[in-house]
Amino acid sequence: MRKRLLLGAAPLLASAILSAQPAPAQGVRPEALRRHVEVLASDAYEGRKPGTPGEAKAIQYIASQFAALGLEPGAGNRSWYQPVPLVDRRAVSHRANFIANGRPITFDQNDLVLLGGRSSERVTDAPVWFVGRGGAEQLAGADLRGAVVLMLLDPASTETEQRMAAVRKAGAAAIIQILGSDLPWGAISSAARRGGRDQLQREGGPEGFMPEAAALRLLSRAELDAASQPGSRAARLPVRATLDVSTQVNAYTSYNVIGRLRGRGSTGESVLYLGHWDHLGICRPQGAADRICNGAVDNASGIAMLIEAARGLARGQRPERDILFMATTAEESGLLGAEHFVANPTVPLRSIVAAINVDTVAIAPRGEPVAIVGRGTTPLDPIIDGTARELGRKVDPDIEGNGFIQRQDGWALTRAGVPAVMVGGSFSSLAKLNTFLSGAYHKPEDDLKRPIELGGAAEDTDLLIALGRKLANPKRFGPAAAAKRQ
């Protein structure tokens, strides 16, 4: 935030006067945000789906804006672009044979969907293990090398990918998730055959799904139920499996865009601002009146805020700490760009003192209280609340916005130990947010034809600029600041 210096005044007197006065607003105007939204959410960008010409236009636009603001490339090798290897897989065919005690188990091939990492894969005469929900306590002592692993899918959990990664690391040859009877098998199996959902490229064998009724041909109801109890352990079944899998594999590279505002100090620390640039692309079939999901609110508005926050922070004296600005790919497919950054950070994760995600911010008008998605989960609450009040903003102290913690890119950083939140008025009035989520969200209607409220987003950008100056100052935030307060 800007503060006028009193020439000739003693530093202590100047500090006292300045702290007693509210800081002036940065004055970001809605029109500045709207200019970016009009570009990124235009039909020319075709909904910004990763791997399409719309991606190329979007990432070039963002990088050009970062460069014009005086940022430097932050993705390594003097590049703006961090490669993110993605793959779109479609199930083509498979054959699964299960044998118990030398006898084939009758099994309907339609009760199984398998996707391989390559076009053709085979797993021969493998042991079959059942690992329940796949937690660390269940995997302890299990020899999964070369095994076909059955595990329960918990749709309410956000740790599925972490459990899958642990099973892969243990050497499993294939992983089959068991779907509960409450999940629509027909829709899930059809989606796997249809494809269209990106995943991070990975090493490992085939993976897939089967319904609970089919799983009961391989294990007993008692075994299935026992695996849901605390303290249950992985069990080797008296079953062996041979799998032949054919998959249509489309592997390609997408990109995170990363710019760095180099700090004037030598702290070796960074503040990270991030938001996802991607959306759903051409999302309706040929002949539909409107085929493009433009993603004006979700998340062209967030990228507009990211750019204008970078503009404000690049003005004037550089902060002590570096500030990184990252536009991520493939958030819509499961936070994939953010997950790749966490696995392949361009700076040490431990050096990132705070991360603020901006997503779906064109919701609220000016004057909404400042809410935190992640309130109570990080050490950031006091500095956020204090900065909001200095700017004349009210603070929303409740935690109802925390229902979105696991639905946004900051969650990937939170799991890795980086304090990450979302901040602003859009998360104070959940009625306004839910009106969007139940209406234009992920539809062609989220475009420039409908009115887009950017007043609150502009006000929130002022907040992010003021907040960034504090977070990037070791005397205001971090171990040294905490020690000073004690």
C-alpha positions in Angstrom: 0.0 0.0 0.0 1.1 3.6 -0.6 2.2 5.7 2.3 3.4 9.4 2.1 6.7 10.0 3.8 7.0 13.1 6.0 10.2 14.8 5.0 12.3 15.9 7.9 10.2 14.0 10.5 11.9 11.6 12.8 11.3 8.0 11.8 9.5 7.1 15.0 7.1 10.1 14.6 6.5 9.3 11.0 5.7 5.7 11.8 3.3 6.7 14.5 1.4 9.1 12.3 1.3 6.7 9.4 0.0 3.8 11.5 -2.8 6.0 12.9 -4.1 6.8 9.5 -6.0 4.5 7.1 -3.9 3.6 4.1 -5.2 5.0 0.8 -6.7 2.6 -1.7 -4.6 1.6 -4.6 -7.5 2.6 -6.9 -7.6 -0.4 -9.3 -10.6 0.3 -11.6 -13.1 -2.3 -12.8 -12.3 -1.2 -16.4 -8.7 -2.3 -16.0 -9.9 -5.8 -15.1 -12.5 -5.8 -17.8 -10.0 -5.3 -20.5 -8.3 -8.6 -19.6 -11.5 -10.5 -19.3 -12.7 -9.2 -22.7 -9.6 -10.7 -24.2 -9.3 -14.0 -22.3 -13.0 -14.8 -22.4 -13.5 -13.9 -26.1 -14.6 -16.5 -28.6 -11.2 -16.1 -30.3 -9.7 -18.0 -27.3 -12.2 -20.8 -27.6 -12.7 -21.4 -23.9 -8.9 -21.8 -23.1 -8.9 -25.6 -22.9 -5.4 -27.0 -22.4 -3.8 -28.4 -25.5 -5.8 -26.3 -27.9 -5.0 -23.1 -29.9 -6.9 -21.3 -27.1 -4.2 -22.3 -24.7 -1.5 -20.9 -26.9 -3.3 -17.6 -27.1 -4.0 -17.4 -23.4 -0.5 -18.2 -22.1 1.1 -15.8 -24.6 -1.2 -13.1 -23.5 -0.5 -13.6 -19.9 3.3 -13.8 -20.4 3.2 -10.6 -22.5 1.4 -8.8 -19.7 3.9 -10.0 -17.1 6.8 -8.9 -19.3 5.2 -5.4 -19.9 5.0 -5.0 -16.1 8.7 -5.5 -15.7 8.5 -9.0 -14.2 11.1 -11.5 -15.1 10.5 -15.1 -16.3 10.0 -17.3 -13.3 9.7 -20.8 -14.7 13.4 -21.6 -14.9 15.8 -21.5 -17.8 14.7 -17.8 -18.4 11.3 -19.0 -19.5 7.8 -17.8 -18.6 6.4 -21.3 -19.2 6.7 -24.3 -16.9 5.9 -27.5 -18.9 3.1 -29.7 -17.4 2.9 -33.1 -19.1 -0.8 -34.1 -19.5 -2.5 -37.1 -21.0 -6.1 -37.7 -22.2 -6.9 -41.4 -22.2 -9.9 -43.2 -23.6 -10.7 -46.8 -22.8 -10.8 -49.0 -26.0 -10.9 -52.6 -24.8 -9.7 -55.0 -22.2 -9.8 -58.6 -21.1 -9.5 -59.5 -17.4 -9.1 -63.1 -16.2 -9.3 -63.9 -12.5 -8.4 -67.3 -11.2 -9.0 -68.6 -7.6 -7.4 -71.9 -6.5 -6.8 -72.8 -10.1 -10.4 -72.1 -11.3 -11.5 -69.2 -13.4 -13.9 -66.8 -11.7 -17.0 -65.9 -13.8 -16.6 -62.2 -14.5 -18.6 -59.8 -16.8 -16.1 -57.7 -18.7 -18.7 -54.9 -18.7 -18.2 -54.6 -14.9 -14.7 -53.3 -15.4 -13.1 -50.3 -17.0 -9.3 -50.1 -17.5 -7.1 -47.3 -18.8 -3.4 -47.9 -19.6 -0.6 -45.4 -19.7 0.3 -46.8 -23.1 -1.7 -48.0 -26.1 -1.2 -51.7 -25.2 -0.4 -53.2 -21.8 -0.4 -56.6 -20.3 -0.2 -57.8 -16.7 0.3 -61.6 -16.4 -0.5 -64.0 -13.6 -0.3 -61.3 -10.9 -1.2 -61.7 -7.2 -4.3 -59.7 -6.1 -4.2 -57.6 -3.0 -7.1 -55.7 -1.3 -6.0 -52.6 0.5 -9.3 -51.1 1.5 -9.1 -47.3 1.6 -5.3 -47.4 1.0 -4.1 -45.4 4.0 -0.6 -45.7 5.3 -1.7 -48.0 8.1 -3.4 -50.4 5.7 -0.4 -50.5 3.4 2.1 -51.3 6.1 3.8 -54.6 5.6 2.0 -55.3 2.2 4.2 -56.5 -0.6 2.5 -55.0 -3.6 5.3 -55.5 -6.1 3.8 -56.7 -9.4 0.3 -57.0 -7.9 -3.1 -56.1 -9.1 -4.4 -53.9 -6.2 -8.1 -53.4 -5.3 -8.9 -50.3 -3.3 -12.1 -48.6 -2.2 -13.0 -45.3 -3.7 -14.0 -42.7 -1.2 -15.7 -39.9 -3.3 -15.8 -37.6 -0.2 -12.0 -37.8 0.2 -9.5 -35.5 -1.4 -6.6 -37.9 -0.7 -7.4 -40.4 -3.4 -4.6 -39.4 -5.7 -2.1 -39.5 -2.7 -3.3 -43.0 -1.9 -2.9 -44.0 -5.5 0.6 -42.6 -5.6 1.5 -44.6 -2.5 0.3 -47.8 -4.1 2.1 -47.1 -7.3 5.3 -46.3 -5.3 4.9 -49.7 -3.6 5.3 -51.3 -7.0 1.7 -52.2 -8.0 1.3 -53.4 -11.6 -2.3 -52.3 -11.8 -4.9 -50.5 -9.5 -8.6 -51.0 -9.6 -10.9 -48.8 -7.5 -14.1 -50.3 -6.2 -17.1 -48.0 -6.5 -19.9 -48.0 -3.9 -23.4 -48.9 -4.8 -24.4 -45.3 -4.5 -22.2 -44.2 -7.4 -23.6 -44.4 -11.0 -21.6 -47.1 -12.7 -23.1 -46.5 -16.1 -22.1 -42.9 -16.1 -18.6 -43.5 -14.8 -17.8 -46.3 -17.2 -19.2 -44.3 -20.1 -17.0 -41.3 -19.2 -13.9 -43.5 -19.1 -14.6 -44.7 -22.6 -15.5 -41.2 -23.8 -12.3 -39.6 -22.3 -11.8 -35.9 -22.4 -10.6 -35.5 -18.8 -6.9 -34.7 -18.5 -4.5 -36.3 -16.1 -0.9 -35.8 -15.3 1.4 -38.1 -17.2 2.8 -40.8 -14.8 4.7 -44.0 -14.7 2.8 -47.2 -13.8 0.4 -49.8 -15.2 -3.3 -49.9 -15.9 -5.8 -48.3 -13.6 -9.6 -48.5 -13.6 -12.8 -49.1 -11.8 -15.3 -51.8 -11.0 -18.7 -51.7 -9.1 -19.0 -53.2 -5.7 -21.2 -56.0 -7.0 -18.4 -57.1 -9.3 -15.8 -56.8 -6.6 -17.8 -59.3 -4.4 -16.9 -62.0 -7.0 -13.3 -61.5 -6.0 -13.6 -61.1 -2.2 -16.2 -61.7 0.4 -18.6 -59.2 1.9 -16.9 -59.6 5.2 -13.6 -58.6 3.7 -15.1 -55.6 2.0 -16.9 -54.4 5.1 -13.8 -55.0 7.3 -11.7 -52.8 5.2 -13.8 -49.8 6.1 -13.0 -50.2 9.8 -10.2 -48.2 11.5 -6.9 -50.2 11.8 -7.8 -52.7 9.0 -4.8 -54.1 7.1 -4.1 -54.9 3.4 -4.9 -58.5 2.6 -3.6 -60.8 -0.2 -6.5 -62.6 -1.8 -6.3 -66.2 -3.0 -6.7 -64.8 -6.5 -4.4 -64.2 -9.5 -5.1 -61.9 -12.4 -4.1 -61.5 -16.0 -5.1 -58.2 -17.7 -4.8 -57.1 -21.4 -5.6 -53.4 -21.9 -5.9 -51.3 -25.0 -6.2 -47.5 -24.6 -6.3 -44.5 -26.8 -3.6 -42.2 -25.4 -3.2 -38.6 -26.3 -0.2 -37.2 -24.4 0.7 -33.6 -24.7 2.3 -30.7 -22.8 0.5 -27.8 -21.3 2.0 -24.9 -19.4 1.9 -22.9 -16.2 2.9 -19.3 -16.7 5.2 -17.9 -14.0 6.5 -14.4 -13.5 8.8 -13.1 -10.8 9.0 -9.7 -9.2 12.5 -9.8 -7.9 12.8 -8.5 -4.4 15.5 -6.1 -3.4 16.6 -8.2 -0.4 18.4 -11.5 -0.2 15.9 -13.4 1.9 15.7 -16.4 -0.4 11.9 -16.3 0.3 8.9 -15.7 -1.9 5.2 -14.8 -1.8 3.1 -16.6 -4.4 0.0 -15.3 -6.1 -1.8 -17.8 -8.4 -4.9 -18.4 -10.4 -5.9 -20.8 -13.2 -6.0 -19.7 -16.8 -7.8 -22.8 -18.2 -11.5 -23.4 -18.8 -13.6 -26.1 -20.6 -13.1 -25.1 -24.2 -15.6 -26.0 -26.9 -18.1 -27.7 -24.5 -21.2 -28.2 -26.7 -21.7 -30.4 -29.8 -21.8 -29.3 -33.4 -25.0 -27.5 -34.1 -25.5 -26.0 -30.6 -26.4 -22.4 -30.5 -23.4 -21.6 -28.3 -20.6 -24.2 -28.2 -17.9 -22.3 -26.2 -17.6 -22.3 -22.5 -15.7 -19.0 -22.3 -15.1 -18.9 -18.6 -15.4 -15.2 -18.1 -15.9 -15.4 -14.3 -14.2 -18.8 -14.0 -11.4 -17.8 -14.3 -10.6 -15.0 -16.7 -11.6 -12.6 -13.9 -9.0 -14.2 -11.6 -6.3 -13.9 -14.2 -7.3 -10.2 -14.7 -6.9 -9.7 -10.9 -3.5 -11.5 -11.0 -2.2 -9.2 -13.7 -3.4 -6.0 -12.1 -2.1 -7.1 -8.7 1.3 -7.6 -10.3 1.0 -4.1 -11.8 0.4 -2.6 -8.5 3.1 -4.5 -6.7 5.7 -3.7 -9.4 5.2 0.0 -8.9 7.5 1.9 -6.6 10.1 0.4 -4.4 10.6 -3.3 -4.8 9.7 -5.4 -1.7 12.3 -7.3 0.3 11.0 -10.8 -0.7 10.4 -12.0 -4.2 6.8 -12.2 -5.4 5.8 -14.9 -7.8 2.7 -14.7 -10.1 1.6 -18.1 -11.5 -1.2 -18.7 -13.9 -1.9 -22.5 -13.7 -3.1 -25.0 -16.3 -5.7 -27.8 -15.9 -7.3 -26.7 -12.7 -10.6 -27.8 -14.1 -9.3 -31.3 -14.5 -8.3 -31.6 -10.8 -5.8 -28.9 -9.8 -3.2 -30.5 -12.1 -1.1 -27.5 -12.9 -0.8 -26.6 -9.2 -0.1 -30.2 -8.3 2.7 -30.3 -10.9 4.2 -27.1 -9.5 4.2 -28.6 -6.0 6.0 -31.7 -7.3 8.4 -29.7 -9.4 8.6 -26.3 -7.8 10.6 -23.5 -9.4 11.7 -22.3 -6.0 11.9 -24.5 -2.8 8.4 -24.9 -1.4 9.8 -24.1 2.1 10.8 -20.7 0.8 7.2 -19.7 0.0 6.0 -17.9 3.1 2.4 -17.5 1.8 0.3 -18.2 -1.2 -2.9 -16.5 -2.3 -5.1 -18.0 -4.9 -7.6 -16.0 -7.1 -10.5 -17.8 -8.6 -14.0 -16.9 -9.6 -13.7 -13.3 -8.3 -16.2 -11.4 -10.5 -19.1 -12.1 -8.1 -19.6 -9.3 -5.5 -20.0 -5.6 -5.8 -17.9 -3.1 -3.8 -18.5 -3.0 -0.1 -18.7 -6.7 0.7 -16.8 -7.8 3.9 -13.5 -9.6 3.4 -13.7 -13.3 3.9 -11.0 -15.9 3.9 -11.3 -19.3 2.3 -9.0 -21.1 4.8 -9.7 -19.0 7.8 -8.3 -20.6 10.9 -6.0 -23.0 9.0 -2.9 -20.7 8.5 -1.1 -17.9 10.3 -2.3 -15.4 7.7 -5.6 -14.4 9.3 -4.3 -11.5 11.5 -2.4 -9.8 8.6 -5.3 -10.2 6.2 -7.8 -8.9 8.7 -5.6 -6.0 9.7 -4.9 -5.0 6.1 -8.6 -5.1 5.3 -9.5 -2.8 8.1 -6.7 -0.4 7.2 -8.3 -0.1 3.8 -11.7 0.6 5.4 -13.1 -2.9 4.7 -15.2 -4.9 7.0 -14.1 -8.4 8.0 -16.2 -11.5 7.7 -15.0 -13.7 10.6 -17.0 -16.8 9.9 -15.6 -20.0 8.2 -18.5 -20.9 5.9 -16.1 -20.2 2.9 -13.9 -23.1 4.1 -16.1 -25.5 2.2 -14.2 -24.4 -0.9 -10.7 -25.1 0.5 -10.3 -28.4 -1.4 -11.9 -27.1 -4.6 -9.2 -24.7 -5.6 -5.5 -24.6 -6.6 -4.4 -23.4 -3.1 -5.3 -26.9 -1.8 -2.3 -28.4 -3.6 0.0 -26.0 -1.8 -1.8 -26.4 1.6 -1.2 -30.2 1.4 2.5 -29.5 0.8 2.8 -27.3 3.9 2.6 -23.8 2.2 0.1 -21.5 4.0 -2.5 -20.9 1.2 -5.8 -19.0 1.2 -8.3 -17.2 -1.0 -9.3 -13.7 0.1 -12.0 -11.3 -0.8 -15.6 -10.2 -0.9 -16.7 -13.0 -3.4 -16.5 -15.5 -0.5 -18.4 -13.4 2.0 -21.8 -13.7 0.5 -22.2 -17.4 -0.3 -25.7 -16.6 -1.6 -24.2 -14.5 -4.5 -21.5 -17.1 -5.1 -24.0 -20.0 -5.1 -26.2 -18.1 -7.6 -23.4 -18.2 -10.0 -22.4 -21.8 -9.2 -26.0 -23.0 -9.8 -26.4 -20.9 -12.9 -23.8 -19.9 -15.5 -20.9 -21.9 -13.9 -19.3 -24.3 -16.4 -21.8 -23.4 -19.0 -21.6 -21.3 -22.2 -23.5 -18.6 -20.3 -20.4 -17.7 -18.4 -19.4 -15.3 -21.1 -19.3 -11.7 -22.0 -22.9 -11.5 -23.1 -24.1 -11.4 -19.4 -23.3 -8.6 -17.0 -20.1 -9.3 -15.0 -19.7 -7.6 -11.7 -16.1 -6.4 -11.3 -16.5 -3.7 -8.7 -15.7 -6.0 -5.8 -12.9 -7.7 -7.7 -11.3 -4.3 -8.2 -11.6 -3.5 -4.5 -10.1 -7.0 -3.7 -7.2 -6.3 -6.0 -6.4 -3.2 -3.9 -6.4 -5.5 -0.9 -4.1 -8.0 -2.6 -1.6 -5.3 -3.5 -1.6 -3.9 0.1 -1.4 -7.4 1.5 1.5 -8.4 -0.8 3.6 -5.5 0.4 3.2 -6.7 3.9 3.7 -10.4 3.2 6.9 -9.5 1.2 8.3 -7.6 4.2 10.1 -9.9 6.7 9.5 -7.2 9.4 5.8 -7.4 8.9 5.3 -11.2 8.3 7.4 -14.2 9.1 9.6 -15.5 12.0 11.3 -12.2 12.5 8.0 -10.3 12.7 6.6 -12.9 15.1 9.6 -12.7 17.4 9.3 -8.9 17.4 5.7 -9.1 18.6 6.6 -11.5 21.5 
